[in-house]
Amino acid sequence: MTGTDTPDGHAAVKEATPRSAIDARPNDGSGHWPDFSNTGYAHTPANAGGLGLGAYPGKLTDYRAGMSPDKPLRVEFPDNSVIAFTRFTALKTYIYGDNLTFVGCLFEGTNPNDNLVQIYSDTNVTFLYSTFKPSSYAMPPGNDGTVSSAHAAPGTPFEDSWQLATTMKEAVAVMDHNDIWGNAGMIMVTGFPGRPSTWTNNYIHDMADTAHDVYHHDGIGPQSEGDGGNMIVRHNTLASLGNTNALALQGTGVYQNVSVTDNYISGWGYALSIGTINNAKNITVTGNVFSAELRQLYGFLYGNIWGGTARGSTWRNNLVQARAGDGNTRYSPADNGKYLWPAGTAHTTDYTG
């Protein structure tokens, strides 16, 4: 990887080397997967989200002078506002206003075991090319920018971490090209019929305090009540050490209408949890790369629960990526490029059940 430092401390990739999904890893210089080279505020392109804004101008504007990671911050915007290239630093940022869009923004602070961001919106909230991180660090501890996520615990120490960003009302989130780390989860409303929660092109990695069990280490979620769904999870990097799930749908109610496609998934406890009893329906898990890069506690799919064809669900074209020296020793280089079946086994033929 060649380049110079960007304002957020990451290495700027000058030239990407095209690679296929199964051959690429985050931060390998290819730019195939969401990583430090293409997510977060410093990589905001012109016209992000079709809003007509310029590209990242080289610096952020503080929302308010005197902001502190030790003090809460309340922000309120008129409905339908677009907030661009703004830095929010607080113990906790309370956001008020509906149908808000944040573009190229930075949310940082240190609030262990509590929320970094609380969103009070009734309908929609959108975050594009924004960064959510601890204020204490420019880069995740243990991640030098050449791996998807730190390969060894503990990552960000508990006392320097933040726990969650969460919607407090019924706003459905659209999350695209965000860089999210140093935390324990993202609790957003799962969505409603015709109005799905959408997670695309995000880099979710380097959970906090991974040497201990103070946190549930969740990527998208947790959603612990059940009876949720209507989610699109497409082309994200979901990679971290941790004890729970990259997609953390952890309740006993029915999860339905969830699409998990074209993601890079590595590490966690069980990487995917789509319910804790076998009643999910209309679940699509296709075209993902399940990588052995990071150590994993249990498996890629909790309880083999994904719905099954009898309930309108599909599991197809999910591949194992495995290389010598990978942390997940359940798989070897002989499994590289094979199809992953829901039970966690690698095969030369695709799953058809």
DRENRO-160170 format. One record per residue (C-alpha): chain; x, y, z; residue number from 1. Coordinates in steps of 0.05 Angstrom, whole numbers, plus 32768, in hexadecimal, padded with zeros to 4 digits. Last residue first. Layout:
<nodes>
cadena->A	xx->X	yy->Y	zz->Z	num->NUM
...
</nodes>
This chain:
<nodes>
cadena->A	xx->7D8A	yy->7DEA	zz->800D	num->353
cadena->A	xx->7DB6	yy->7DF5	zz->7FD0	num->352
cadena->A	xx->7DFA	yy->7E04	zz->7FEE	num->351
cadena->A	xx->7E30	yy->7E0F	zz->7FBA	num->350
cadena->A	xx->7E61	yy->7DD9	zz->7FA5	num->349
cadena->A	xx->7EAB	yy->7DD1	zz->7FB8	num->348
cadena->A	xx->7E98	yy->7DD3	zz->8001	num->347
cadena->A	xx->7EAB	yy->7DF7	zz->8042	num->346
cadena->A	xx->7E84	yy->7DE9	zz->8082	num->345
cadena->A	xx->7E66	yy->7E1F	zz->80AE	num->344
cadena->A	xx->7E21	yy->7E00	zz->80B7	num->343
cadena->A	xx->7E06	yy->7E35	zz->8087	num->342
cadena->A	xx->7E32	yy->7E1B	zz->804E	num->341
cadena->A	xx->7E70	yy->7E41	zz->8039	num->340
cadena->A	xx->7E85	yy->7E36	zz->7FF1	num->339
cadena->A	xx->7ECE	yy->7E2B	zz->7FE3	num->338
cadena->A	xx->7EFC	yy->7E63	zz->7FCD	num->337
cadena->A	xx->7F30	yy->7E55	zz->8002	num->336
cadena->A	xx->7F22	yy->7E13	zz->8025	num->335
cadena->A	xx->7F67	yy->7DF5	zz->8016	num->334
cadena->A	xx->7F85	yy->7E35	zz->8034	num->333
cadena->A	xx->7F6B	yy->7E1B	zz->8077	num->332
cadena->A	xx->7F2B	yy->7E27	zz->809E	num->331
cadena->A	xx->7F1A	yy->7E19	zz->80E7	num->330
cadena->A	xx->7F5B	yy->7E3F	zz->80F6	num->329
cadena->A	xx->7F39	yy->7E83	zz->80F7	num->328
cadena->A	xx->7F75	yy->7EB0	zz->8103	num->327
cadena->A	xx->7F93	yy->7EAA	zz->80BE	num->326
cadena->A	xx->7FDB	yy->7E94	zz->80B8	num->325
cadena->A	xx->7FD4	yy->7E73	zz->8074	num->324
cadena->A	xx->7F98	yy->7E8F	zz->804F	num->323
cadena->A	xx->7F4D	yy->7E83	zz->8051	num->322
cadena->A	xx->7F14	yy->7EA4	zz->802C	num->321
cadena->A	xx->7ED4	yy->7E7B	zz->802F	num->320
cadena->A	xx->7E9D	yy->7E8C	zz->7FFD	num->319
cadena->A	xx->7E53	yy->7E9A	zz->8000	num->318
cadena->A	xx->7E33	yy->7E8C	zz->7FBC	num->317
cadena->A	xx->7DEE	yy->7E7C	zz->7FD7	num->316
cadena->A	xx->7DC3	yy->7E7C	zz->8016	num->315
cadena->A	xx->7D7A	yy->7E8E	zz->8006	num->314
cadena->A	xx->7D3C	yy->7E97	zz->8031	num->313
cadena->A	xx->7CF3	yy->7E90	zz->801F	num->312
cadena->A	xx->7CDC	yy->7E6C	zz->805D	num->311
cadena->A	xx->7CE3	yy->7E25	zz->8041	num->310
cadena->A	xx->7D24	yy->7E3B	zz->8022	num->309
cadena->A	xx->7D45	yy->7E43	zz->8065	num->308
cadena->A	xx->7D3E	yy->7E7C	zz->8097	num->307
cadena->A	xx->7D86	yy->7E8F	zz->80A8	num->306
cadena->A	xx->7D92	yy->7E69	zz->80E9	num->305
cadena->A	xx->7DCD	yy->7E38	zz->80E7	num->304
cadena->A	xx->7DD0	yy->7E43	zz->8133	num->303
cadena->A	xx->7DF9	yy->7E82	zz->812D	num->302
cadena->A	xx->7E1B	yy->7E89	zz->80E9	num->301
cadena->A	xx->7E66	yy->7E94	zz->80DE	num->300
cadena->A	xx->7E81	yy->7E6A	zz->8117	num->299
cadena->A	xx->7E98	yy->7E68	zz->815F	num->298
cadena->A	xx->7ECF	yy->7E94	zz->817B	num->297
cadena->A	xx->7EEC	yy->7EB0	zz->813B	num->296
cadena->A	xx->7F34	yy->7EC6	zz->812F	num->295
cadena->A	xx->7F3B	yy->7EF5	zz->80F5	num->294
cadena->A	xx->7F50	yy->7EE9	zz->80AD	num->293
cadena->A	xx->7F23	yy->7EAC	zz->80A4	num->292
cadena->A	xx->7EF7	yy->7ED3	zz->8074	num->291
cadena->A	xx->7EAE	yy->7EC9	zz->8064	num->290
cadena->A	xx->7EA7	yy->7EE9	zz->8020	num->289
cadena->A	xx->7E5E	yy->7EF8	zz->8012	num->288
cadena->A	xx->7E39	yy->7EEC	zz->7FD0	num->287
cadena->A	xx->7DF6	yy->7EDA	zz->7FEF	num->286
cadena->A	xx->7DD1	yy->7ED9	zz->8032	num->285
cadena->A	xx->7D88	yy->7EE9	zz->8024	num->284
cadena->A	xx->7D55	yy->7EE3	zz->805C	num->283
cadena->A	xx->7D0B	yy->7EDE	zz->804C	num->282
cadena->A	xx->7CFB	yy->7EBC	zz->808D	num->281
cadena->A	xx->7D19	yy->7EB3	zz->80D2	num->280
cadena->A	xx->7CF9	yy->7E80	zz->8102	num->279
cadena->A	xx->7D33	yy->7E56	zz->811A	num->278
cadena->A	xx->7D3F	yy->7E72	zz->815F	num->277
cadena->A	xx->7D78	yy->7EA2	zz->8170	num->276
cadena->A	xx->7D6C	yy->7ED2	zz->8138	num->275
cadena->A	xx->7D96	yy->7EE4	zz->80FC	num->274
cadena->A	xx->7DDA	yy->7EE3	zz->811E	num->273
cadena->A	xx->7E15	yy->7EE9	zz->80EF	num->272
cadena->A	xx->7E5E	yy->7EE9	zz->8103	num->271
cadena->A	xx->7E56	yy->7EB7	zz->813C	num->270
cadena->A	xx->7E8B	yy->7ED0	zz->816C	num->269
cadena->A	xx->7EAB	yy->7F07	zz->8142	num->268
cadena->A	xx->7EE0	yy->7EFD	zz->810B	num->267
cadena->A	xx->7ED8	yy->7F0A	zz->80C1	num->266
cadena->A	xx->7EA1	yy->7F20	zz->8091	num->265
cadena->A	xx->7EAD	yy->7F42	zz->804D	num->264
cadena->A	xx->7E68	yy->7F52	zz->8031	num->263
cadena->A	xx->7E48	yy->7F45	zz->7FED	num->262
cadena->A	xx->7E01	yy->7F39	zz->8006	num->261
cadena->A	xx->7DDB	yy->7F36	zz->8048	num->260
cadena->A	xx->7D91	yy->7F43	zz->8039	num->259
cadena->A	xx->7D5F	yy->7F42	zz->8072	num->258
cadena->A	xx->7D14	yy->7F3D	zz->8063	num->257
cadena->A	xx->7D03	yy->7F1A	zz->80A4	num->256
cadena->A	xx->7D17	yy->7F11	zz->80EC	num->255
cadena->A	xx->7CE2	yy->7EEE	zz->8116	num->254
cadena->A	xx->7CE7	yy->7EF8	zz->8161	num->253
cadena->A	xx->7D1B	yy->7ED4	zz->818C	num->252
cadena->A	xx->7D4E	yy->7F0D	zz->818C	num->251
cadena->A	xx->7D97	yy->7F12	zz->8178	num->250
cadena->A	xx->7D9A	yy->7F35	zz->8135	num->249
cadena->A	xx->7DE3	yy->7F47	zz->813D	num->248
cadena->A	xx->7E03	yy->7F4C	zz->80F8	num->247
cadena->A	xx->7E4E	yy->7F4D	zz->8107	num->246
cadena->A	xx->7E3E	yy->7F23	zz->8144	num->245
cadena->A	xx->7E54	yy->7F10	zz->818A	num->244
cadena->A	xx->7E96	yy->7F07	zz->81AF	num->243
cadena->A	xx->7EC6	yy->7F33	zz->818A	num->242
cadena->A	xx->7F01	yy->7F38	zz->815A	num->241
cadena->A	xx->7EED	yy->7F63	zz->8120	num->240
cadena->A	xx->7ED7	yy->7F65	zz->80D8	num->239
cadena->A	xx->7E96	yy->7F7B	zz->80B7	num->238
cadena->A	xx->7EAC	yy->7F9A	zz->8075	num->237
cadena->A	xx->7E6D	yy->7FAF	zz->8051	num->236
cadena->A	xx->7E54	yy->7F9F	zz->800B	num->235
cadena->A	xx->7E0A	yy->7F99	zz->801A	num->234
cadena->A	xx->7DE0	yy->7F94	zz->8059	num->233
cadena->A	xx->7D98	yy->7FA5	zz->8046	num->232
cadena->A	xx->7D67	yy->7F9F	zz->807F	num->231
cadena->A	xx->7D1C	yy->7F95	zz->8084	num->230
cadena->A	xx->7D23	yy->7F70	zz->80C5	num->229
cadena->A	xx->7D06	yy->7F6F	zz->810A	num->228
cadena->A	xx->7CDA	yy->7F43	zz->8135	num->227
cadena->A	xx->7D14	yy->7F37	zz->8164	num->226
cadena->A	xx->7D21	yy->7F5D	zz->81A4	num->225
cadena->A	xx->7D6D	yy->7F5A	zz->81A5	num->224
cadena->A	xx->7D83	yy->7F85	zz->816B	num->223
cadena->A	xx->7DCD	yy->7F8D	zz->8178	num->222
cadena->A	xx->7DDB	yy->7FA8	zz->8146	num->221
cadena->A	xx->7E08	yy->7FAE	zz->8109	num->220
cadena->A	xx->7E4E	yy->7F9E	zz->8123	num->219
cadena->A	xx->7E46	yy->7F7E	zz->8167	num->218
cadena->A	xx->7E79	yy->7F72	zz->819E	num->217
cadena->A	xx->7E4F	yy->7F66	zz->81DC	num->216
cadena->A	xx->7E77	yy->7F8E	zz->820C	num->215
cadena->A	xx->7E94	yy->7F80	zz->8252	num->214
cadena->A	xx->7EAC	yy->7F3D	zz->8238	num->213
cadena->A	xx->7EF7	yy->7F4B	zz->8235	num->212
cadena->A	xx->7F31	yy->7F48	zz->8205	num->211
cadena->A	xx->7F08	yy->7F69	zz->81CE	num->210
cadena->A	xx->7F07	yy->7FAC	zz->81F2	num->209
cadena->A	xx->7EED	yy->7FD3	zz->81B6	num->208
cadena->A	xx->7ED8	yy->7FBA	zz->8172	num->207
cadena->A	xx->7F0B	yy->7FC0	zz->813A	num->206
cadena->A	xx->7EDE	yy->7FC0	zz->80FD	num->205
cadena->A	xx->7EA1	yy->7FDA	zz->80D9	num->204
cadena->A	xx->7EB4	yy->7FF6	zz->8094	num->203
cadena->A	xx->7E73	yy->8009	zz->8071	num->202
cadena->A	xx->7E64	yy->7FFE	zz->8027	num->201
cadena->A	xx->7E19	yy->7FF6	zz->8030	num->200
cadena->A	xx->7DEC	yy->7FF1	zz->806E	num->199
cadena->A	xx->7DA3	yy->8000	zz->8060	num->198
cadena->A	xx->7D69	yy->7FFC	zz->8091	num->197
cadena->A	xx->7D2D	yy->7FEC	zz->8066	num->196
cadena->A	xx->7CF1	yy->8019	zz->8057	num->195
cadena->A	xx->7CC0	yy->7FF3	zz->802C	num->194
cadena->A	xx->7CAE	yy->7FC6	zz->8067	num->193
cadena->A	xx->7CD1	yy->7FE2	zz->80A5	num->192
cadena->A	xx->7D19	yy->7FE7	zz->80BB	num->191
cadena->A	xx->7D4C	yy->7FCA	zz->80EB	num->190
cadena->A	xx->7D4C	yy->8007	zz->8119	num->189
cadena->A	xx->7D95	yy->8016	zz->8129	num->188
cadena->A	xx->7DC0	yy->7FFC	zz->8161	num->187
cadena->A	xx->7E09	yy->8001	zz->8149	num->186
cadena->A	xx->7E38	yy->7FD6	zz->8173	num->185
cadena->A	xx->7E73	yy->7FD0	zz->81A4	num->184
cadena->A	xx->7EA1	yy->800A	zz->8194	num->183
cadena->A	xx->7EE7	yy->801B	zz->817D	num->182
cadena->A	xx->7ED3	yy->801B	zz->8133	num->181
cadena->A	xx->7EA5	yy->8036	zz->80FD	num->180
cadena->A	xx->7EBA	yy->8051	zz->80B9	num->179
cadena->A	xx->7E7C	yy->8063	zz->8090	num->178
cadena->A	xx->7E74	yy->8057	zz->8045	num->177
cadena->A	xx->7E27	yy->8053	zz->8049	num->176
cadena->A	xx->7DF7	yy->804F	zz->8084	num->175
cadena->A	xx->7DAD	yy->805D	zz->8077	num->174
cadena->A	xx->7D89	yy->805A	zz->80BA	num->173
cadena->A	xx->7D3E	yy->8052	zz->80C6	num->172
cadena->A	xx->7D24	yy->8083	zz->80FA	num->171
cadena->A	xx->7CF5	yy->8062	zz->812B	num->170
cadena->A	xx->7D0C	yy->8085	zz->816C	num->169
cadena->A	xx->7D4C	yy->807F	zz->8195	num->168
cadena->A	xx->7D79	yy->806D	zz->815A	num->167
cadena->A	xx->7DBC	yy->8055	zz->8175	num->166
cadena->A	xx->7E07	yy->805E	zz->8172	num->165
cadena->A	xx->7E27	yy->802F	zz->81A4	num->164
cadena->A	xx->7E5F	yy->8020	zz->81D5	num->163
cadena->A	xx->7E96	yy->8053	zz->81D5	num->162
cadena->A	xx->7EDD	yy->8043	zz->81E6	num->161
cadena->A	xx->7F17	yy->8062	zz->820E	num->160
cadena->A	xx->7F06	yy->8041	zz->8250	num->159
cadena->A	xx->7EFA	yy->7FFE	zz->822E	num->158
cadena->A	xx->7F3E	yy->7FFC	zz->820C	num->157
cadena->A	xx->7F3C	yy->8002	zz->81BF	num->156
cadena->A	xx->7F55	yy->7FC0	zz->81A2	num->155
cadena->A	xx->7F5F	yy->7F89	zz->81D6	num->154
cadena->A	xx->7F6F	yy->7F5A	zz->81B4	num->153
cadena->A	xx->7F97	yy->7F41	zz->8179	num->152
cadena->A	xx->7F89	yy->7F3F	zz->812E	num->151
cadena->A	xx->7F76	yy->7F89	zz->8129	num->150
cadena->A	xx->7F44	yy->7F93	zz->80F1	num->149
cadena->A	xx->7F43	yy->7F8E	zz->80A5	num->148
cadena->A	xx->7F8E	yy->7F8C	zz->80A2	num->147
cadena->A	xx->7FC2	yy->7FBB	zz->8084	num->146
cadena->A	xx->7FAE	yy->7FFC	zz->80A6	num->145
cadena->A	xx->7FD9	yy->7FF3	zz->80E4	num->144
cadena->A	xx->7FA1	yy->7FD5	zz->810D	num->143
cadena->A	xx->7FB7	yy->7FC4	zz->8154	num->142
cadena->A	xx->7F97	yy->8000	zz->8174	num->141
cadena->A	xx->7F64	yy->801E	zz->8144	num->140
cadena->A	xx->7F7E	yy->805D	zz->8124	num->139
cadena->A	xx->7F77	yy->80A7	zz->8137	num->138
cadena->A	xx->7F6B	yy->8095	zz->8180	num->137
cadena->A	xx->7F50	yy->80B6	zz->81BF	num->136
cadena->A	xx->7F12	yy->80D3	zz->819E	num->135
cadena->A	xx->7EF5	yy->808D	zz->8194	num->134
cadena->A	xx->7ED6	yy->8083	zz->814F	num->133
cadena->A	xx->7E9A	yy->808E	zz->8122	num->132
cadena->A	xx->7EAD	yy->80A7	zz->80DD	num->131
cadena->A	xx->7E7F	yy->80C1	zz->80A6	num->130
cadena->A	xx->7E7D	yy->80B1	zz->805C	num->129
cadena->A	xx->7E31	yy->80B5	zz->805B	num->128
cadena->A	xx->7E04	yy->80B3	zz->8098	num->127
cadena->A	xx->7DB9	yy->80B6	zz->808D	num->126
cadena->A	xx->7D7E	yy->80BD	zz->80BD	num->125
cadena->A	xx->7D36	yy->80AE	zz->80AF	num->124
cadena->A	xx->7CF0	yy->80B0	zz->80CE	num->123
cadena->A	xx->7CE7	yy->80C8	zz->8115	num->122
cadena->A	xx->7D2C	yy->80E1	zz->8127	num->121
cadena->A	xx->7D4B	yy->80E4	zz->816C	num->120
cadena->A	xx->7D91	yy->80C7	zz->8160	num->119
cadena->A	xx->7DBF	yy->80B7	zz->819A	num->118
cadena->A	xx->7E0A	yy->80B7	zz->8189	num->117
cadena->A	xx->7E45	yy->80A0	zz->81B4	num->116
cadena->A	xx->7E17	yy->8074	zz->81DD	num->115
cadena->A	xx->7E2B	yy->8052	zz->821E	num->114
cadena->A	xx->7E58	yy->801C	zz->823B	num->113
cadena->A	xx->7E96	yy->8046	zz->822F	num->112
cadena->A	xx->7E8A	yy->808E	zz->821A	num->111
cadena->A	xx->7EC8	yy->80A9	zz->81F8	num->110
cadena->A	xx->7EBC	yy->80D7	zz->81BD	num->109
cadena->A	xx->7EBA	yy->80DC	zz->8172	num->108
cadena->A	xx->7E87	yy->80EA	zz->813B	num->107
cadena->A	xx->7EA7	yy->8103	zz->80FB	num->106
cadena->A	xx->7E7F	yy->811A	zz->80BF	num->105
cadena->A	xx->7E87	yy->810F	zz->8075	num->104
cadena->A	xx->7E3C	yy->8114	zz->8066	num->103
cadena->A	xx->7E06	yy->8113	zz->809B	num->102
cadena->A	xx->7DBF	yy->8110	zz->8081	num->101
cadena->A	xx->7D83	yy->8122	zz->80AE	num->100
cadena->A	xx->7D3D	yy->8108	zz->809F	num->99
cadena->A	xx->7D24	yy->811F	zz->80E3	num->98
cadena->A	xx->7D45	yy->814C	zz->8117	num->97
cadena->A	xx->7D68	yy->8141	zz->815A	num->96
cadena->A	xx->7DAD	yy->8123	zz->8164	num->95
cadena->A	xx->7DC9	yy->8118	zz->81AB	num->94
cadena->A	xx->7E15	yy->8111	zz->81A9	num->93
cadena->A	xx->7E33	yy->80ED	zz->81E5	num->92
cadena->A	xx->7E75	yy->80FA	zz->8209	num->91
cadena->A	xx->7E80	yy->812A	zz->81D0	num->90
cadena->A	xx->7EA6	yy->813A	zz->8190	num->89
cadena->A	xx->7E7D	yy->814A	zz->8152	num->88
cadena->A	xx->7EA6	yy->815D	zz->8115	num->87
cadena->A	xx->7E82	yy->8178	zz->80D8	num->86
cadena->A	xx->7E90	yy->816A	zz->808E	num->85
cadena->A	xx->7E46	yy->816D	zz->8079	num->84
cadena->A	xx->7E03	yy->8173	zz->809B	num->83
cadena->A	xx->7DC8	yy->816C	zz->806B	num->82
cadena->A	xx->7D86	yy->8182	zz->808B	num->81
cadena->A	xx->7D43	yy->8162	zz->807B	num->80
cadena->A	xx->7D24	yy->8176	zz->80BE	num->79
cadena->A	xx->7D46	yy->81B1	zz->80DF	num->78
cadena->A	xx->7D83	yy->819F	zz->8108	num->77
cadena->A	xx->7D8E	yy->8194	zz->8152	num->76
cadena->A	xx->7DCF	yy->8183	zz->8174	num->75
cadena->A	xx->7DD8	yy->8172	zz->81BE	num->74
cadena->A	xx->7E1F	yy->8165	zz->81D5	num->73
cadena->A	xx->7E33	yy->813F	zz->8214	num->72
cadena->A	xx->7E75	yy->8150	zz->8236	num->71
cadena->A	xx->7EB5	yy->8129	zz->8241	num->70
cadena->A	xx->7EC7	yy->8120	zz->81F7	num->69
cadena->A	xx->7EC6	yy->816D	zz->81F5	num->68
cadena->A	xx->7EA9	yy->81A1	zz->81C7	num->67
cadena->A	xx->7EC6	yy->81E6	zz->81D4	num->66
cadena->A	xx->7EB3	yy->8205	zz->8192	num->65
cadena->A	xx->7E75	yy->81E6	zz->8173	num->64
cadena->A	xx->7E68	yy->81BA	zz->8137	num->63
cadena->A	xx->7EB2	yy->81BA	zz->8128	num->62
cadena->A	xx->7EC0	yy->81C2	zz->80DE	num->61
cadena->A	xx->7EE6	yy->818A	zz->80BC	num->60
cadena->A	xx->7F23	yy->8190	zz->8090	num->59
cadena->A	xx->7F3D	yy->817D	zz->804B	num->58
cadena->A	xx->7EFF	yy->8192	zz->8023	num->57
cadena->A	xx->7EE1	yy->814B	zz->801F	num->56
cadena->A	xx->7EC1	yy->814A	zz->7FD9	num->55
cadena->A	xx->7E8D	yy->817D	zz->7FC4	num->54
cadena->A	xx->7E44	yy->8177	zz->7FD2	num->53
cadena->A	xx->7E10	yy->8169	zz->7F9C	num->52
cadena->A	xx->7DE4	yy->813C	zz->7FC7	num->51
cadena->A	xx->7DE9	yy->80FE	zz->7F9C	num->50
cadena->A	xx->7DFC	yy->80D5	zz->7FD9	num->49
cadena->A	xx->7E43	yy->80EF	zz->7FD4	num->48
cadena->A	xx->7E46	yy->8124	zz->7F9D	num->47
cadena->A	xx->7E91	yy->812D	zz->7FA2	num->46
cadena->A	xx->7EB4	yy->80F5	zz->7FC6	num->45
cadena->A	xx->7EB9	yy->80EC	zz->8012	num->44
cadena->A	xx->7EFA	yy->80C8	zz->8021	num->43
cadena->A	xx->7F0F	yy->80F1	zz->805E	num->42
cadena->A	xx->7ECB	yy->80E8	zz->807E	num->41
cadena->A	xx->7ECB	yy->809D	zz->8083	num->40
cadena->A	xx->7ED1	yy->8066	zz->804F	num->39
cadena->A	xx->7EFC	yy->8059	zz->8011	num->38
cadena->A	xx->7F45	yy->804E	zz->8024	num->37
cadena->A	xx->7F3B	yy->8039	zz->806D	num->36
cadena->A	xx->7F11	yy->7FFD	zz->8059	num->35
cadena->A	xx->7ED3	yy->7FE9	zz->8031	num->34
cadena->A	xx->7EE6	yy->7FAF	zz->8005	num->33
cadena->A	xx->7F03	yy->7FB0	zz->7FBE	num->32
cadena->A	xx->7F33	yy->7FE9	zz->7FCD	num->31
cadena->A	xx->7F6C	yy->7FBE	zz->7FB3	num->30
cadena->A	xx->7FA1	yy->7FDA	zz->7FE2	num->29
cadena->A	xx->7F9C	yy->7FA0	zz->8014	num->28
cadena->A	xx->7F75	yy->7FCB	zz->8046	num->27
cadena->A	xx->7F39	yy->7F9C	zz->8044	num->26
cadena->A	xx->7F46	yy->7F59	zz->8025	num->25
cadena->A	xx->7F43	yy->7F44	zz->7FDC	num->24
cadena->A	xx->7F4B	yy->7F00	zz->7FBA	num->23
cadena->A	xx->7F04	yy->7EE7	zz->7FC6	num->22
cadena->A	xx->7EE6	yy->7F29	zz->7FB1	num->21
cadena->A	xx->7F0E	yy->7F2E	zz->7F71	num->20
cadena->A	xx->7F49	yy->7F5D	zz->7F6D	num->19
cadena->A	xx->7F56	yy->7FA1	zz->7F4E	num->18
cadena->A	xx->7F97	yy->7FC2	zz->7F66	num->17
cadena->A	xx->7F87	yy->8006	zz->7F82	num->16
cadena->A	xx->7FB5	yy->8041	zz->7F77	num->15
cadena->A	xx->7FC2	yy->807B	zz->7FA5	num->14
cadena->A	xx->7FAA	yy->805C	zz->7FE6	num->13
cadena->A	xx->7FA8	yy->8090	zz->801D	num->12
cadena->A	xx->7FC4	yy->8075	zz->805F	num->11
cadena->A	xx->7F97	yy->8087	zz->8099	num->10
cadena->A	xx->7FA5	yy->80BE	zz->80CB	num->9
cadena->A	xx->7F62	yy->80E1	zz->80C5	num->8
cadena->A	xx->7F80	yy->811A	zz->809D	num->7
cadena->A	xx->7F9B	yy->80EA	zz->8069	num->6
cadena->A	xx->7FE1	yy->80CD	zz->806E	num->5
cadena->A	xx->8006	yy->80C1	zz->802E	num->4
cadena->A	xx->8005	yy->8089	zz->7FFC	num->3
cadena->A	xx->801C	yy->8043	zz->7FED	num->2
cadena->A	xx->8000	yy->8000	zz->8000	num->1
</nodes>
